[in-house]
Amino acid sequence: MAERDPRRRSAAREQEAAPLFSEGERMFYDQDHDTEYQKKGRRKGRKKHSGSDILYTVAIIIFALIFLVSGGMLLKRYLDDRQLESDMAELSSLIDDTAATGESDAAEDNSAKFARLVVRNGEFIGWISIEGTNLDFPVMQTGTDRTDYYLRRDFNGEYDNYGTPYLDEDCTLGADGQSSNLIIYGHNMKTGTVFGSLTGYKEASYYDEHPLIQFDTLYGDGSYEVFAAFPIDIDTASTEFPYNTYIDMDEQQFNDFISQVKSRSTVDSGITPVYGDQLLTLSTCEYSVGDGRFVVCARKVEG
């Protein structure tokens, strides 16, 4: 057999070798001469994004935006709460607990006690608090021509989402007498501020820890013991039990009111007020039903 030309064998080996570069394009080095691998290498860098990749990216962006917005809202709420605490502390510092001399009646004593708050706003009528909670606020009252004026206004009458607790405009509170039931409204902020702590009375343990409400007015100080607390849907309350219309009551109306609130109460206080007792009713929003309210009722403790 004739021996092959060595130059032809060298040329054949050169043709079989897998080049590292081809026509200016870098290729993966493939020691197994896998042409499929080479094709995949040449296509890298020009991969098209699938529909699922795009949706995934969009979802990530949306979730990131939701996280940022939610975080911003929580931060704002936190800062607003701290600002409210600061504002209330400043107003509380205007109360002069040393004004009572013991030589005049309670009305004159409290006029002096709250004098600086009245100068700031003539619609201030008292201060309400529950020891051991963050319910510690001034109480306002307007005329019937400005119903719910303080629902979204601060002590100075400026717009404020938190609002300021206020006495029902139909209630009478004065040196010459007062309604048998004083009804005060306040917001239930989800962070527990303003009247938000009232919903704690759904639990017996909370009632045991906070049985008393302090409501000091321009006409005297008052300590009230809680005897009932209940949620109610105001969509049905107007016909079933319009609780906030029981203000100036005769004996029958008084007894009806007591019977209704005790039968609905989440609190088993063992207390049943009698006609002639001074009542205090606090009302706030309640979110377990569509348009709910949570109501806390108390009677004044004499002496």
PyMOL commands that set and color helices and strands:
alter all, ss='L'
color gray80, all
select helices_A, chain A and resi 6-16+35-43+51-92+106-113+115-120+144-146+149-152+196-202+204-209+234-240+243-245+251-264
alter helices_A, ss='H'
color red, helices_A
select strands_A, chain A and resi 21-22+25-26+124-129+136-140+166-167+173-174+177-178+181-185+212-217+223-233+279-286+292-300
alter strands_A, ss='S'
color yellow, strands_A
deselect
rebuild
show_as cartoon
